[in-house]
Amino acid sequence: MTIPLSRPPVDDEVKAAVIAAVESGQYILGPECKAFEQEFAAYNGAKHAVLTTNATAALWMVIKAFGAKAGDEVLVPSHTAFPTVEAICFAGVTPVFVDIDETYTVDVKDAAAKVTPRTVGFIPVHLYGHPANLPAVQELCAKHKLWLLEDCAQAHGSTWQGKKVGSFGRAGAFSFYPSKNLTVMGDGGLLVTDDDEVAARCRRLRDHGRQSKDIHVEIGFNLRFNDIQAAVGRVFLRRLDAMNDHRRKLAARYTAGLAGLPLVLPAETRGARHVYHLYVVRTPQRDQLAAFLKDKGVATGIHYPVACHRQPAVEHLKPPPLEHTDRIVKEILTLPISAGHTEAEIDEVVAGVKAFFRK
Ligand SMILES: Cc1ncc(COP(=O)(O)O)c(C=O)c1O
């Protein structure tokens, strides 16, 4: 493809950081990891940051640390990457699937209707880089005494009224997968929390349930992070706001260029700062448009074609249909965007989309 969906901005500074970490001789949870944790916590306004292998692991550790047990229910939007739901199931808890609103994030009214005496928590997802309706989520959690875990895998640096996502709940989880707004050139993840006990428990869970070198007080796993990738993460963290500004500039270019076409374009709720992890449009001619752009060398994606409540892995839960989610999954199309794309590339995609509708 001439224009990929995403392109991480690798340069000499990133490569030099990798070499320095390789030469340091310290590879696992060493000084680069500690510095990255401190710097990310400071960036996000959190007391603690705990690095781990990926966001799925971060979500799982937090749910365990919150003390969730079999029979407990957790509210989660179905329109998310399956790992959000997988972490809930892997922690032995039951996901309760919630519909979305016009921002593609959780519909809090639907969530409220699905609270039962077994509901213990709520995991809103800041999908595509747009914050969920956090005031409404917080209100619902307070009303029913639910814990709040924010899935920030797609929303590093996104804010609601100036406050960073991940700082509204009792914890927040981030992914550093290569296409994400902040990457470590491979898999990686992190959780933030102000809660000393949750942070300590997660540090223990990521390292075989160790309390000290030879004493294992619970069954954890090996979910530790490494210094080479932490060194990369530190470089990109310093650039995160600038990279997000670039994504926003490209998104504005799309929105201006595509205006007037028969497409639903992404919107930014007042008070929200969208960081455009993905630029998602909607049209009933989705598949034809994707094929047309592919012929022109433009990659597109669908995030996600099969909603979580329709996945075979959770069929046994017999989830009911979700009106909005079930409708939009047939129409959504992700156009290329990342910190590594140029304005000229966006213009080329816009020209391709316009040519499709002129046909
Ligand atoms: C919303 C969301 N949650 C969780 C995850 C899981 O992240 P990871 O791949 O780092 O485990 C992803 C990544 O695909 C995601 O997009």
The ligand as a Gaussian input file, in Angstrom:
#p B3LYP/6-31G(d) Opt

LIG

0 1
 C       -9.617000      -0.354000      23.357000
 C       -8.539000      -1.378000      23.548000
 N       -8.446000      -2.032000      24.720000
 C       -7.487000      -2.939000      24.949000
 C       -6.568000      -3.268000      23.985000
 C       -5.528000      -4.293000      24.265000
 O       -4.257000      -3.741000      24.150000
 P       -2.971000      -4.675000      23.965000
 O       -2.909000      -5.059000      22.531000
 O       -1.836000      -3.770000      24.371000
 O       -3.137000      -5.826000      24.891000
 C       -6.604000      -2.600000      22.752000
 C       -5.640000      -2.905000      21.681000
 O       -5.943000      -3.500000      20.692000
 C       -7.617000      -1.639000      22.520000
 O       -7.696000      -0.980000      21.353000

